[in-house]
Structure formats: C-alpha cells, structure tokens
C-alpha cells in the first residue's frame, strides 16, 4: 500500500481585496449620468427592432416546423431575458429617452 503524502504548509495567496487595498484607486465619476452611454446612438425604434425581429423570426420558424411548445417557451424566455438585462442595467433605454 502506498503512504499518503504530507502536504506542505503554504503561505496564503493574497486575494483580490488585499491587492486592491494596496493599489491606489483612480477617481470615479459621481454618477452614471456623467458617463457617455455605450449604445446611446441607437434610437428607440432600433431597440424595438432588436427585440421584435428575432422574436418574430423564431416564431415563424417554430410554426413552420410544428414546434408548438417551443412557440410558447421561446417568447417567455426571450421576454424574461430582456427584462433581466434591463433590470440589471437600470432600464437605461427608457430612462434616457425621457430626458431628451
């Protein structure tokens, strides 16, 4: 039978918090309103097309091949995906349009 090897005691690896505390942090803007929006150039009708074109095309494909369950599940998943994305980002598409 083989004897198990003894492990050497190692010094703990410095985690992210320890490294981040030692490095000086750069000043960050006060709010997101000051930062330029990454996709601010896309108009609202463009976002509507980005949402609807894949939804409609997938529904047509599922209808053509007779996948009724997929015709029900995909819109639920697609709408849920966009709600989660918008919720995490703070609904910038709709908030940015009201200010203009």
N, C-alpha and C positions, 0 to 999 in steps of 0.2 A: 504494500500500500504506500501511497505517496503522502508525505507530510505536507501539510498546508504551509504556504509561505507566509512569513510575517511581513506585515506592511510597515513601511517606514512612515514616521510622522512627518507630515509636510506642513510648511507654513501656508496659511490660508491665502488664496488668491484675492487680491484686492478687488472688491466688487465695483460696480458702476458708481454707487453712491460715494465710495471713498475717493475714486478718481475724480468724480465731478466736483467734489468739495475742494480738492486741491487745485483745480484749474480755475482761473478767473472766468467769470461768466460775462458774456457780452450783453450790453443793454438791449432789452427787447422793447418793441413798440408797446404803447399803453393799451391799445385795443385793436381789434381786427379791422375796424373801420379805416384805420390809417394805412393798412397794408393793401396793396393793389390786389384785386381779385384775380385768381388764376384764369377762370373761364368767364370773366365779365364781358367779354366781347361777343358771347353767344346770346342772341336775342331770345326772348321768351318763347316765340314760336319755334325756334330751333330746339329748345329743350322739350317742347311738346312733341316735335317730330322724333327726337331721340327716344322718347318714351313710347310713342304710338307705332312707329314703323316696325320695330322688332315684335311688338305685341300682335299687331295685325298680321304680319307675315307668318309668324309662328302659328297663329290660329288658322290661317288658310292652309298651311302645310299639314297641321294635325287633322283638319277637316277632310282634306284630300285623301289621306291615308286611313281615315276612320278611327283615329285615336281619341275617343270621347273623353276618357279620363284625363288624358294629357291636355285636352282643350279646357278642362276645368282647373286642373292643378297649375298649369303654367301661368295664367293670369294672376292667380293668387300669389304665387312665388314671385312673379315679376313686380307686382304692386308692393308686396312686402319688402323686396329688395330695395326699391326706390324709397320707401318710407324709412327704412333703416339708414340708408345712405344720407338722406336729407335730415333725419333726426340727429345723426352724429355730427353733421356739419353745421347744424343750426339753421336750416332752411334758407341758405343764402340766395337761392334763385328767386324766391318770393319776396324776401326782405329787401333785396337790392332793387327790385322793380318799384317798390312803393316810394323809395327815396327820390327817384328820378322825376 
